[in-house]
Amino acid sequence: MAGKFEITKDAEGRFRFWLKAANGVIIATSGEDYQSLAGVKNAIASVRKNAPDAKEVDLTGHAHTGSSA
């Protein structure tokens, strides 16, 4: 079985996703909420588009600033 994106909706009507590995472990989350189902689906599409070419950047030797270019 392949991994899967799961979409949830909270009590306030906002959407989030998490990516689960084939064994059911959550390996990534949306990190923010979205006002619409279309918005969260666009975020998932962005992950699918950008992740295959994403670089691995080791920041373990640096203070975390919240961004890396």
CHARMM-style PDB file with segment names, atoms N, HN, CA, C and O in Angstrom:
ATOM      1  N   MET     1       0.848  -1.186   0.000  1.00  0.00      PROA
ATOM      2  CA  MET     1       0.000   0.000   0.000  1.00  0.00      PROA
ATOM      3  C   MET     1       0.890   1.244   0.000  1.00  0.00      PROA
ATOM      4  O   MET     1       1.886   1.295   0.722  1.00  0.00      PROA
ATOM      5  N   ALA     2       0.544   2.218  -0.783  1.00  0.00      PROA
ATOM      6  HN  ALA     2      -0.265   2.176  -1.370  1.00  0.00      PROA
ATOM      7  CA  ALA     2       1.293   3.464  -0.847  1.00  0.00      PROA
ATOM      8  C   ALA     2       0.873   4.401   0.283  1.00  0.00      PROA
ATOM      9  O   ALA     2      -0.146   4.190   0.940  1.00  0.00      PROA
ATOM     10  N   GLY     3       1.668   5.424   0.490  1.00  0.00      PROA
ATOM     11  HN  GLY     3       2.496   5.596  -0.044  1.00  0.00      PROA
ATOM     12  CA  GLY     3       1.292   6.449   1.454  1.00  0.00      PROA
ATOM     13  C   GLY     3       0.047   7.176   0.972  1.00  0.00      PROA
ATOM     14  O   GLY     3      -0.392   7.005  -0.165  1.00  0.00      PROA
ATOM     15  N   LYS     4      -0.515   7.994   1.861  1.00  0.00      PROA
ATOM     16  HN  LYS     4      -0.159   8.133   2.785  1.00  0.00      PROA
ATOM     17  CA  LYS     4      -1.732   8.727   1.479  1.00  0.00      PROA
ATOM     18  C   LYS     4      -1.822  10.052   2.221  1.00  0.00      PROA
ATOM     19  O   LYS     4      -1.333  10.193   3.342  1.00  0.00      PROA
ATOM     20  N   PHE     5      -2.451  11.009   1.575  1.00  0.00      PROA
ATOM     21  HN  PHE     5      -2.848  10.894   0.664  1.00  0.00      PROA
ATOM     22  CA  PHE     5      -2.794  12.280   2.197  1.00  0.00      PROA
ATOM     23  C   PHE     5      -4.182  12.135   2.791  1.00  0.00      PROA
ATOM     24  O   PHE     5      -5.098  11.662   2.117  1.00  0.00      PROA
ATOM     25  N   GLU     6      -4.351  12.537   4.045  1.00  0.00      PROA
ATOM     26  HN  GLU     6      -3.607  12.921   4.592  1.00  0.00      PROA
ATOM     27  CA  GLU     6      -5.667  12.542   4.679  1.00  0.00      PROA
ATOM     28  C   GLU     6      -6.028  13.986   5.011  1.00  0.00      PROA
ATOM     29  O   GLU     6      -5.215  14.733   5.557  1.00  0.00      PROA
ATOM     30  N   ILE     7      -7.242  14.362   4.677  1.00  0.00      PROA
ATOM     31  HN  ILE     7      -7.902  13.756   4.234  1.00  0.00      PROA
ATOM     32  CA  ILE     7      -7.746  15.718   4.913  1.00  0.00      PROA
ATOM     33  C   ILE     7      -8.726  15.670   6.076  1.00  0.00      PROA
ATOM     34  O   ILE     7      -9.599  14.804   6.136  1.00  0.00      PROA
ATOM     35  N   THR     8      -8.568  16.613   7.000  1.00  0.00      PROA
ATOM     36  HN  THR     8      -7.859  17.316   6.952  1.00  0.00      PROA
ATOM     37  CA  THR     8      -9.485  16.706   8.134  1.00  0.00      PROA
ATOM     38  C   THR     8     -10.120  18.090   8.159  1.00  0.00      PROA
ATOM     39  O   THR     8      -9.609  19.036   7.561  1.00  0.00      PROA
ATOM     40  N   LYS     9     -11.229  18.187   8.852  1.00  0.00      PROA
ATOM     41  HN  LYS     9     -11.645  17.418   9.338  1.00  0.00      PROA
ATOM     42  CA  LYS     9     -11.943  19.454   9.021  1.00  0.00      PROA
ATOM     43  C   LYS     9     -12.216  19.623  10.504  1.00  0.00      PROA
ATOM     44  O   LYS     9     -12.796  18.739  11.134  1.00  0.00      PROA
ATOM     45  N   ASP    10     -11.797  20.767  11.074  1.00  0.00      PROA
ATOM     46  HN  ASP    10     -11.326  21.485  10.562  1.00  0.00      PROA
ATOM     47  CA  ASP    10     -11.982  20.967  12.505  1.00  0.00      PROA
ATOM     48  C   ASP    10     -13.362  21.551  12.814  1.00  0.00      PROA
ATOM     49  O   ASP    10     -14.154  21.804  11.907  1.00  0.00      PROA
ATOM     50  N   ALA    11     -13.637  21.758  14.081  1.00  0.00      PROA
ATOM     51  HN  ALA    11     -12.993  21.552  14.819  1.00  0.00      PROA
ATOM     52  CA  ALA    11     -14.945  22.239  14.530  1.00  0.00      PROA
ATOM     53  C   ALA    11     -15.278  23.625  13.982  1.00  0.00      PROA
ATOM     54  O   ALA    11     -16.449  23.981  13.852  1.00  0.00      PROA
ATOM     55  N   GLU    12     -14.243  24.405  13.660  1.00  0.00      PROA
ATOM     56  HN  GLU    12     -13.292  24.115  13.765  1.00  0.00      PROA
ATOM     57  CA  GLU    12     -14.452  25.753  13.104  1.00  0.00      PROA
ATOM     58  C   GLU    12     -14.578  25.728  11.584  1.00  0.00      PROA
ATOM     59  O   GLU    12     -14.731  26.778  10.960  1.00  0.00      PROA
ATOM     60  N   GLY    13     -14.516  24.543  10.986  1.00  0.00      PROA
ATOM     61  HN  GLY    13     -14.391  23.691  11.494  1.00  0.00      PROA
ATOM     62  CA  GLY    13     -14.690  24.411   9.544  1.00  0.00      PROA
ATOM     63  C   GLY    13     -13.420  24.606   8.730  1.00  0.00      PROA
ATOM     64  O   GLY    13     -13.489  24.760   7.510  1.00  0.00      PROA
ATOM     65  N   ARG    14     -12.257  24.602   9.383  1.00  0.00      PROA
ATOM     66  HN  ARG    14     -12.201  24.477  10.374  1.00  0.00      PROA
ATOM     67  CA  ARG    14     -10.986  24.771   8.671  1.00  0.00      PROA
ATOM     68  C   ARG    14     -10.386  23.399   8.352  1.00  0.00      PROA
ATOM     69  O   ARG    14     -10.602  22.423   9.070  1.00  0.00      PROA
ATOM     70  N   PHE    15      -9.641  23.358   7.272  1.00  0.00      PROA
ATOM     71  HN  PHE    15      -9.466  24.151   6.689  1.00  0.00      PROA
ATOM     72  CA  PHE    15      -9.099  22.109   6.756  1.00  0.00      PROA
ATOM     73  C   PHE    15      -7.596  22.012   6.998  1.00  0.00      PROA
ATOM     74  O   PHE    15      -6.886  23.017   6.995  1.00  0.00      PROA
ATOM     75  N   ARG    16      -7.127  20.791   7.208  1.00  0.00      PROA
ATOM     76  HN  ARG    16      -7.704  19.974   7.211  1.00  0.00      PROA
ATOM     77  CA  ARG    16      -5.700  20.463   7.351  1.00  0.00      PROA
ATOM     78  C   ARG    16      -5.472  19.127   6.658  1.00  0.00      PROA
ATOM     79  O   ARG    16      -6.413  18.393   6.355  1.00  0.00      PROA
ATOM     80  N   PHE    17      -4.198  18.831   6.415  1.00  0.00      PROA
ATOM     81  HN  PHE    17      -3.434  19.427   6.661  1.00  0.00      PROA
ATOM     82  CA  PHE    17      -3.881  17.500   5.911  1.00  0.00      PROA
ATOM     83  C   PHE    17      -2.698  16.928   6.649  1.00  0.00      PROA
ATOM     84  O   PHE    17      -1.905  17.657   7.246  1.00  0.00      PROA
ATOM     85  N   TRP    18      -2.587  15.628   6.604  1.00  0.00      PROA
ATOM     86  HN  TRP    18      -3.230  15.036   6.119  1.00  0.00      PROA
ATOM     87  CA  TRP    18      -1.358  14.965   7.003  1.00  0.00      PROA
ATOM     88  C   TRP    18      -1.063  13.908   5.961  1.00  0.00      PROA
ATOM     89  O   TRP    18      -1.961  13.379   5.306  1.00  0.00      PROA
ATOM     90  N   LEU    19       0.214  13.615   5.824  1.00  0.00      PROA
ATOM     91  HN  LEU    19       0.943  14.045   6.356  1.00  0.00      PROA
ATOM     92  CA  LEU    19       0.688  12.584   4.919  1.00  0.00      PROA
ATOM     93  C   LEU    19       1.088  11.386   5.761  1.00  0.00      PROA
ATOM     94  O   LEU    19       1.929  11.490   6.654  1.00  0.00      PROA
ATOM     95  N   LYS    20       0.477  10.254   5.466  1.00  0.00      PROA
ATOM     96  HN  LYS    20      -0.206  10.170   4.741  1.00  0.00      PROA
ATOM     97  CA  LYS    20       0.775   9.034   6.206  1.00  0.00      PROA
ATOM     98  C   LYS    20       1.557   8.075   5.324  1.00  0.00      PROA
ATOM     99  O   LYS    20       1.242   7.899   4.147  1.00  0.00      PROA
ATOM    100  N   ALA    21       2.576   7.459   5.902  1.00  0.00      PROA
ATOM    101  HN  ALA    21       2.832   7.602   6.858  1.00  0.00      PROA
ATOM    102  CA  ALA    21       3.336   6.416   5.226  1.00  0.00      PROA
ATOM    103  C   ALA    21       2.457   5.168   5.109  1.00  0.00      PROA
ATOM    104  O   ALA    21       1.387   5.086   5.712  1.00  0.00      PROA
ATOM    105  N   ALA    22       2.923   4.219   4.335  1.00  0.00      PROA
ATOM    106  HN  ALA    22       3.793   4.286   3.846  1.00  0.00      PROA
ATOM    107  CA  ALA    22       2.160   2.981   4.132  1.00  0.00      PROA
ATOM    108  C   ALA    22       1.846   2.260   5.442  1.00  0.00      PROA
ATOM    109  O   ALA    22       0.840   1.558   5.539  1.00  0.00      PROA
ATOM    110  N   ASN    23       2.707   2.433   6.451  1.00  0.00      PROA
ATOM    111  HN  ASN    23       3.525   3.004   6.372  1.00  0.00      PROA
ATOM    112  CA  ASN    23       2.476   1.764   7.740  1.00  0.00      PROA
ATOM    113  C   ASN    23       1.556   2.557   8.667  1.00  0.00      PROA
ATOM    114  O   ASN    23       1.331   2.149   9.806  1.00  0.00      PROA
ATOM    115  N   GLY    24       1.017   3.692   8.191  1.00  0.00      PROA
ATOM    116  HN  GLY    24       1.199   4.023   7.265  1.00  0.00      PROA
ATOM    117  CA  GLY    24       0.064   4.480   8.969  1.00  0.00      PROA
ATOM    118  C   GLY    24       0.674   5.578   9.815  1.00  0.00      PROA
ATOM    119  O   GLY    24      -0.052   6.325  10.471  1.00  0.00      PROA
ATOM    120  N   VAL    25       1.991   5.692   9.814  1.00  0.00      PROA
ATOM    121  HN  VAL    25       2.581   5.086   9.280  1.00  0.00      PROA
ATOM    122  CA  VAL    25       2.663   6.725  10.606  1.00  0.00      PROA
ATOM    123  C   VAL    25       2.582   8.061   9.871  1.00  0.00      PROA
ATOM    124  O   VAL    25       2.841   8.134   8.670  1.00  0.00      PROA
ATOM    125  N   ILE    26       2.219   9.121  10.604  1.00  0.00      PROA
ATOM    126  HN  ILE    26       2.008   9.062  11.580  1.00  0.00      PROA
ATOM    127  CA  ILE    26       2.188  10.469  10.016  1.00  0.00      PROA
ATOM    128  C   ILE    26       3.623  10.929   9.813  1.00  0.00      PROA
ATOM    129  O   ILE    26       4.411  10.974  10.758  1.00  0.00      PROA
ATOM    130  N   ILE    27       3.961  11.273   8.560  1.00  0.00      PROA
ATOM    131  HN  ILE    27       3.321  11.236   7.793  1.00  0.00      PROA
ATOM    132  CA  ILE    27       5.322  11.698   8.248  1.00  0.00      PROA
ATOM    133  C   ILE    27       5.400  13.171   7.849  1.00  0.00      PROA
ATOM    134  O   ILE    27       6.496  13.722   7.746  1.00  0.00      PROA
ATOM    135  N   ALA    28       4.263  13.813   7.624  1.00  0.00      PROA
ATOM    136  HN  ALA    28       3.372  13.366   7.707  1.00  0.00      PROA
ATOM    137  CA  ALA    28       4.236  15.252   7.322  1.00  0.00      PROA
ATOM    138  C   ALA    28       2.840  15.782   7.613  1.00  0.00      PROA
ATOM    139  O   ALA    28       1.855  15.048   7.527  1.00  0.00      PROA
ATOM    140  N   THR    29       2.767  17.062   7.958  1.00  0.00      PROA
ATOM    141  HN  THR    29       3.567  17.657   8.028  1.00  0.00      PROA
ATOM    142  CA  THR    29       1.473  17.718   8.192  1.00  0.00      PROA
ATOM    143  C   THR    29       1.422  19.024   7.422  1.00  0.00      PROA
ATOM    144  O   THR    29       2.452  19.530   6.977  1.00  0.00      PROA
ATOM    145  N   SER    30       0.224  19.568   7.266  1.00  0.00      PROA
ATOM    146  HN  SER    30      -0.612  19.157   7.628  1.00  0.00      PROA
ATOM    147  CA  SER    30       0.067  20.818   6.533  1.00  0.00      PROA
ATOM    148  C   SER    30       0.732  21.985   7.238  1.00  0.00      PROA
ATOM    149  O   SER    30       1.154  22.936   6.581  1.00  0.00      PROA
ATOM    150  N   GLY    31       0.836  21.939   8.554  1.00  0.00      PROA
ATOM    151  HN  GLY    31       0.493  21.166   9.088  1.00  0.00      PROA
ATOM    152  CA  GLY    31       1.483  23.018   9.288  1.00  0.00      PROA
ATOM    153  C   GLY    31       0.632  24.275   9.426  1.00  0.00      PROA
ATOM    154  O   GLY    31       1.000  25.190  10.162  1.00  0.00      PROA
ATOM    155  N   GLU    32      -0.469  24.329   8.746  1.00  0.00      PROA
ATOM    156  HN  GLU    32      -0.768  23.586   8.148  1.00  0.00      PROA
ATOM    157  CA  GLU    32      -1.393  25.453   8.854  1.00  0.00      PROA
ATOM    158  C   GLU    32      -2.778  24.966   8.468  1.00  0.00      PROA
ATOM    159  O   GLU    32      -2.935  23.849   7.974  1.00  0.00      PROA
ATOM    160  N   ASP    33      -3.778  25.799   8.692  1.00  0.00      PROA
ATOM    161  HN  ASP    33      -3.650  26.706   9.093  1.00  0.00      PROA
ATOM    162  CA  ASP    33      -5.124  25.411   8.291  1.00  0.00      PROA
ATOM    163  C   ASP    33      -5.551  26.226   7.085  1.00  0.00      PROA
ATOM    164  O   ASP    33      -4.986  27.281   6.798  1.00  0.00      PROA
ATOM    165  N   TYR    34      -6.550  25.725   6.386  1.00  0.00      PROA
ATOM    166  HN  TYR    34      -7.009  24.867   6.618  1.00  0.00      PROA
ATOM    167  CA  TYR    34      -7.051  26.330   5.156  1.00  0.00      PROA
ATOM    168  C   TYR    34      -8.545  26.579   5.296  1.00  0.00      PROA
ATOM    169  O   TYR    34      -9.259  25.800   5.927  1.00  0.00      PROA
ATOM    170  N   GLN    35      -9.002  27.653   4.713  1.00  0.00      PROA
ATOM    171  HN  GLN    35      -8.422  28.286   4.200  1.00  0.00      PROA
ATOM    172  CA  GLN    35     -10.407  28.036   4.823  1.00  0.00      PROA
ATOM    173  C   GLN    35     -11.329  27.195   3.947  1.00  0.00      PROA
ATOM    174  O   GLN    35     -12.533  27.126   4.192  1.00  0.00      PROA
ATOM    175  N   SER    36     -10.757  26.549   2.915  1.00  0.00      PROA
ATOM    176  HN  SER    36      -9.779  26.605   2.715  1.00  0.00      PROA
ATOM    177  CA  SER    36     -11.605  25.791   1.995  1.00  0.00      PROA
ATOM    178  C   SER    36     -10.966  24.448   1.650  1.00  0.00      PROA
ATOM    179  O   SER    36      -9.760  24.254   1.802  1.00  0.00      PROA
ATOM    180  N   LEU    37     -11.797  23.541   1.187  1.00  0.00      PROA
ATOM    181  HN  LEU    37     -12.777  23.698   1.063  1.00  0.00      PROA
ATOM    182  CA  LEU    37     -11.315  22.245   0.718  1.00  0.00      PROA
ATOM    183  C   LEU    37     -10.403  22.452  -0.485  1.00  0.00      PROA
ATOM    184  O   LEU    37      -9.379  21.778  -0.609  1.00  0.00      PROA
ATOM    185  N   ALA    38     -10.761  23.370  -1.365  1.00  0.00      PROA
ATOM    186  HN  ALA    38     -11.592  23.917  -1.264  1.00  0.00      PROA
ATOM    187  CA  ALA    38      -9.917  23.662  -2.528  1.00  0.00      PROA
ATOM    188  C   ALA    38      -8.539  24.142  -2.087  1.00  0.00      PROA
ATOM    189  O   ALA    38      -7.534  23.781  -2.700  1.00  0.00      PROA
ATOM    190  N   GLY    39      -8.479  24.940  -1.045  1.00  0.00      PROA
ATOM    191  HN  GLY    39      -9.295  25.234  -0.546  1.00  0.00      PROA
ATOM    192  CA  GLY    39      -7.207  25.445  -0.540  1.00  0.00      PROA
ATOM    193  C   GLY    39      -6.308  24.336  -0.035  1.00  0.00      PROA
ATOM    194  O   GLY    39      -5.115  24.318  -0.339  1.00  0.00      PROA
ATOM    195  N   VAL    40      -6.860  23.413   0.730  1.00  0.00      PROA
ATOM    196  HN  VAL    40      -7.829  23.427   0.977  1.00  0.00      PROA
ATOM    197  CA  VAL    40      -6.044  22.316   1.252  1.00  0.00      PROA
ATOM    198  C   VAL    40      -5.629  21.375   0.119  1.00  0.00      PROA
ATOM    199  O   VAL    40      -4.529  20.825   0.146  1.00  0.00      PROA
ATOM    200  N   LYS    41      -6.490  21.190  -0.863  1.00  0.00      PROA
ATOM    201  HN  LYS    41      -7.384  21.637  -0.885  1.00  0.00      PROA
ATOM    202  CA  LYS    41      -6.121  20.361  -2.006  1.00  0.00      PROA
ATOM    203  C   LYS    41      -5.014  21.016  -2.827  1.00  0.00      PROA
ATOM    204  O   LYS    41      -4.151  20.321  -3.365  1.00  0.00      PROA
ATOM    205  N   ASN    42      -5.029  22.341  -2.928  1.00  0.00      PROA
ATOM    206  HN  ASN    42      -5.730  22.905  -2.492  1.00  0.00      PROA
ATOM    207  CA  ASN    42      -3.942  23.053  -3.607  1.00  0.00      PROA
ATOM    208  C   ASN    42      -2.629  22.869  -2.855  1.00  0.00      PROA
ATOM    209  O   ASN    42      -1.576  22.726  -3.475  1.00  0.00      PROA
ATOM    210  N   ALA    43      -2.681  22.872  -1.536  1.00  0.00      PROA
ATOM    211  HN  ALA    43      -3.537  22.988  -1.032  1.00  0.00      PROA
ATOM    212  CA  ALA    43      -1.481  22.666  -0.731  1.00  0.00      PROA
ATOM    213  C   ALA    43      -0.919  21.264  -0.952  1.00  0.00      PROA
ATOM    214  O   ALA    43       0.294  21.092  -1.068  1.00  0.00      PROA
ATOM    215  N   ILE    44      -1.783  20.279  -1.010  1.00  0.00      PROA
ATOM    216  HN  ILE    44      -2.768  20.419  -0.916  1.00  0.00      PROA
ATOM    217  CA  ILE    44      -1.349  18.909  -1.281  1.00  0.00      PROA
ATOM    218  C   ILE    44      -0.713  18.829  -2.666  1.00  0.00      PROA
ATOM    219  O   ILE    44       0.329  18.196  -2.835  1.00  0.00      PROA
ATOM    220  N   ALA    45      -1.329  19.463  -3.649  1.00  0.00      PROA
ATOM    221  HN  ALA    45      -2.176  19.978  -3.512  1.00  0.00      PROA
ATOM    222  CA  ALA    45      -0.765  19.471  -5.003  1.00  0.00      PROA
ATOM    223  C   ALA    45       0.612  20.128  -5.010  1.00  0.00      PROA
ATOM    224  O   ALA    45       1.500  19.689  -5.741  1.00  0.00      PROA
ATOM    225  N   SER    46       0.798  21.163  -4.214  1.00  0.00      PROA
ATOM    226  HN  SER    46       0.077  21.519  -3.620  1.00  0.00      PROA
ATOM    227  CA  SER    46       2.093  21.824  -4.122  1.00  0.00      PROA
ATOM    228  C   SER    46       3.151  20.899  -3.538  1.00  0.00      PROA
ATOM    229  O   SER    46       4.282  20.870  -4.021  1.00  0.00      PROA
ATOM    230  N   VAL    47       2.798  20.147  -2.509  1.00  0.00      PROA
ATOM    231  HN  VAL    47       1.879  20.171  -2.116  1.00  0.00      PROA
ATOM    232  CA  VAL    47       3.735  19.185  -1.927  1.00  0.00      PROA
ATOM    233  C   VAL    47       4.115  18.149  -2.980  1.00  0.00      PROA
ATOM    234  O   VAL    47       5.292  17.830  -3.145  1.00  0.00      PROA
ATOM    235  N   ARG    48       3.134  17.632  -3.680  1.00  0.00      PROA
ATOM    236  HN  ARG    48       2.177  17.891  -3.545  1.00  0.00      PROA
ATOM    237  CA  ARG    48       3.408  16.628  -4.710  1.00  0.00      PROA
ATOM    238  C   ARG    48       4.323  17.188  -5.799  1.00  0.00      PROA
ATOM    239  O   ARG    48       5.217  16.493  -6.281  1.00  0.00      PROA
ATOM    240  N   LYS    49       4.100  18.431  -6.179  1.00  0.00      PROA
ATOM    241  HN  LYS    49       3.374  18.996  -5.788  1.00  0.00      PROA
ATOM    242  CA  LYS    49       4.882  19.062  -7.248  1.00  0.00      PROA
ATOM    243  C   LYS    49       6.314  19.353  -6.797  1.00  0.00      PROA
ATOM    244  O   LYS    49       7.259  19.098  -7.544  1.00  0.00      PROA
ATOM    245  N   ASN    50       6.481  19.878  -5.595  1.00  0.00      PROA
ATOM    246  HN  ASN    50       5.713  20.085  -4.989  1.00  0.00      PROA
ATOM    247  CA  ASN    50       7.790  20.360  -5.149  1.00  0.00      PROA
ATOM    248  C   ASN    50       8.654  19.319  -4.440  1.00  0.00      PROA
ATOM    249  O   ASN    50       9.880  19.423  -4.477  1.00  0.00      PROA
ATOM    250  N   ALA    51       8.065  18.344  -3.810  1.00  0.00      PROA
ATOM    251  HN  ALA    51       7.069  18.260  -3.779  1.00  0.00      PROA
ATOM    252  CA  ALA    51       8.838  17.393  -3.017  1.00  0.00      PROA
ATOM    253  C   ALA    51       9.798  16.518  -3.825  1.00  0.00      PROA
ATOM    254  O   ALA    51      10.893  16.241  -3.335  1.00  0.00      PROA
ATOM    255  N   PRO    52       9.451  16.068  -5.033  1.00  0.00      PROA
ATOM    256  CA  PRO    52      10.388  15.199  -5.747  1.00  0.00      PROA
ATOM    257  C   PRO    52      11.755  15.847  -6.001  1.00  0.00      PROA
ATOM    258  O   PRO    52      12.763  15.146  -6.090  1.00  0.00      PROA
ATOM    259  N   ASP    53      11.792  17.164  -6.117  1.00  0.00      PROA
ATOM    260  HN  ASP    53      10.973  17.733  -6.044  1.00  0.00      PROA
ATOM    261  CA  ASP    53      13.043  17.864  -6.393  1.00  0.00      PROA
ATOM    262  C   ASP    53      13.583  18.632  -5.195  1.00  0.00      PROA
ATOM    263  O   ASP    53      14.551  19.382  -5.318  1.00  0.00      PROA
ATOM    264  N   ALA    54      12.965  18.447  -4.047  1.00  0.00      PROA
ATOM    265  HN  ALA    54      12.178  17.837  -3.947  1.00  0.00      PROA
ATOM    266  CA  ALA    54      13.385  19.195  -2.857  1.00  0.00      PROA
ATOM    267  C   ALA    54      14.779  18.767  -2.419  1.00  0.00      PROA
ATOM    268  O   ALA    54      15.101  17.579  -2.388  1.00  0.00      PROA
ATOM    269  N   LYS    55      15.597  19.754  -2.082  1.00  0.00      PROA
ATOM    270  HN  LYS    55      15.335  20.719  -2.107  1.00  0.00      PROA
ATOM    271  CA  LYS    55      16.936  19.482  -1.580  1.00  0.00      PROA
ATOM    272  C   LYS    55      16.860  19.143  -0.099  1.00  0.00      PROA
ATOM    273  O   LYS    55      15.956  19.585   0.610  1.00  0.00      PROA
ATOM    274  N   GLU    56      17.813  18.363   0.347  1.00  0.00      PROA
ATOM    275  HN  GLU    56      18.547  18.004  -0.229  1.00  0.00      PROA
ATOM    276  CA  GLU    56      17.971  18.090   1.778  1.00  0.00      PROA
ATOM    277  C   GLU    56      19.003  19.075   2.300  1.00  0.00      PROA
ATOM    278  O   GLU    56      20.144  19.084   1.839  1.00  0.00      PROA
ATOM    279  N   VAL    57      18.611  19.900   3.256  1.00  0.00      PROA
ATOM    280  HN  VAL    57      17.684  19.892   3.631  1.00  0.00      PROA
ATOM    281  CA  VAL    57      19.499  20.920   3.808  1.00  0.00      PROA
ATOM    282  C   VAL    57      19.719  20.608   5.286  1.00  0.00      PROA
ATOM    283  O   VAL    57      18.772  20.620   6.073  1.00  0.00      PROA
ATOM    284  N   ASP    58      20.952  20.333   5.659  1.00  0.00      PROA
ATOM    285  HN  ASP    58      21.721  20.323   5.020  1.00  0.00      PROA
ATOM    286  CA  ASP    58      21.293  20.002   7.037  1.00  0.00      PROA
ATOM    287  C   ASP    58      21.549  21.293   7.817  1.00  0.00      PROA
ATOM    288  O   ASP    58      22.552  21.971   7.595  1.00  0.00      PROA
ATOM    289  N   LEU    59      20.646  21.623   8.723  1.00  0.00      PROA
ATOM    290  HN  LEU    59      19.831  21.072   8.904  1.00  0.00      PROA
ATOM    291  CA  LEU    59      20.763  22.835   9.534  1.00  0.00      PROA
ATOM    292  C   LEU    59      21.143  22.517  10.971  1.00  0.00      PROA
ATOM    293  O   LEU    59      21.051  23.380  11.845  1.00  0.00      PROA
ATOM    294  N   THR    60      21.567  21.296  11.219  1.00  0.00      PROA
ATOM    295  HN  THR    60      21.642  20.596  10.510  1.00  0.00      PROA
ATOM    296  CA  THR    60      21.842  20.900  12.601  1.00  0.00      PROA
ATOM    297  C   THR    60      22.985  21.663  13.230  1.00  0.00      PROA
ATOM    298  O   THR    60      23.070  21.728  14.456  1.00  0.00      PROA
ATOM    299  N   GLY    61      23.872  22.245  12.433  1.00  0.00      PROA
ATOM    300  HN  GLY    61      23.803  22.193  11.437  1.00  0.00      PROA
ATOM    301  CA  GLY    61      24.985  23.010  12.970  1.00  0.00      PROA
ATOM    302  C   GLY    61      24.717  24.490  13.067  1.00  0.00      PROA
ATOM    303  O   GLY    61      25.629  25.261  13.365  1.00  0.00      PROA
ATOM    304  N   HSD    62      23.472  24.915  12.820  1.00  0.00      PROA
ATOM    305  HN  HSD    62      22.731  24.288  12.578  1.00  0.00      PROA
ATOM    306  CA  HSD    62      23.121  26.326  12.800  1.00  0.00      PROA
ATOM    307  C   HSD    62      21.932  26.592  13.715  1.00  0.00      PROA
ATOM    308  O   HSD    62      21.101  25.714  13.949  1.00  0.00      PROA
ATOM    309  N   ALA    63      21.865  27.812  14.225  1.00  0.00      PROA
ATOM    310  HN  ALA    63      22.539  28.525  14.035  1.00  0.00      PROA
ATOM    311  CA  ALA    63      20.687  28.204  15.009  1.00  0.00      PROA
ATOM    312  C   ALA    63      19.477  28.230  14.093  1.00  0.00      PROA
ATOM    313  O   ALA    63      19.572  28.700  12.959  1.00  0.00      PROA
ATOM    314  N   HSD    64      18.356  27.743  14.557  1.00  0.00      PROA
ATOM    315  HN  HSD    64      18.279  27.362  15.479  1.00  0.00      PROA
ATOM    316  CA  HSD    64      17.137  27.714  13.751  1.00  0.00      PROA
ATOM    317  C   HSD    64      16.522  29.100  13.673  1.00  0.00      PROA
ATOM    318  O   HSD    64      16.267  29.733  14.697  1.00  0.00      PROA
ATOM    319  N   THR    65      16.285  29.569  12.452  1.00  0.00      PROA
ATOM    320  HN  THR    65      16.493  29.054  11.620  1.00  0.00      PROA
ATOM    321  CA  THR    65      15.683  30.887  12.245  1.00  0.00      PROA
ATOM    322  C   THR    65      14.291  30.794  11.671  1.00  0.00      PROA
ATOM    323  O   THR    65      13.613  31.812  11.526  1.00  0.00      PROA
ATOM    324  N   GLY    66      13.845  29.582  11.339  1.00  0.00      PROA
ATOM    325  HN  GLY    66      14.395  28.756  11.458  1.00  0.00      PROA
ATOM    326  CA  GLY    66      12.505  29.420  10.811  1.00  0.00      PROA
ATOM    327  C   GLY    66      12.438  29.427   9.301  1.00  0.00      PROA
ATOM    328  O   GLY    66      11.376  29.174   8.732  1.00  0.00      PROA
ATOM    329  N   SER    67      13.552  29.712   8.632  1.00  0.00      PROA
ATOM    330  HN  SER    67      14.415  29.918   9.094  1.00  0.00      PROA
ATOM    331  CA  SER    67      13.538  29.675   7.176  1.00  0.00      PROA
ATOM    332  C   SER    67      14.918  29.277   6.675  1.00  0.00      PROA
ATOM    333  O   SER    67      15.933  29.479   7.342  1.00  0.00      PROA
ATOM    334  N   SER    68      14.919  28.716   5.501  1.00  0.00      PROA
ATOM    335  HN  SER    68      14.095  28.552   4.959  1.00  0.00      PROA
ATOM    336  CA  SER    68      16.179  28.406   4.824  1.00  0.00      PROA
ATOM    337  C   SER    68      15.974  28.596   3.345  1.00  0.00      PROA
ATOM    338  O   SER    68      15.020  28.072   2.771  1.00  0.00      PROA
ATOM    339  N   ALA    69      16.850  29.333   2.731  1.00  0.00      PROA
ATOM    340  HN  ALA    69      17.625  29.759   3.197  1.00  0.00      PROA
ATOM    341  CA  ALA    69      16.707  29.612   1.300  1.00  0.00      PROA
ATOM    342  C   ALA    69      17.597  28.725   0.480  1.00  0.00      PROA
ATOM    343  OT1 ALA    69      17.605  28.823  -0.747  1.00  0.00      PROA
TER     344      ALA     69
END
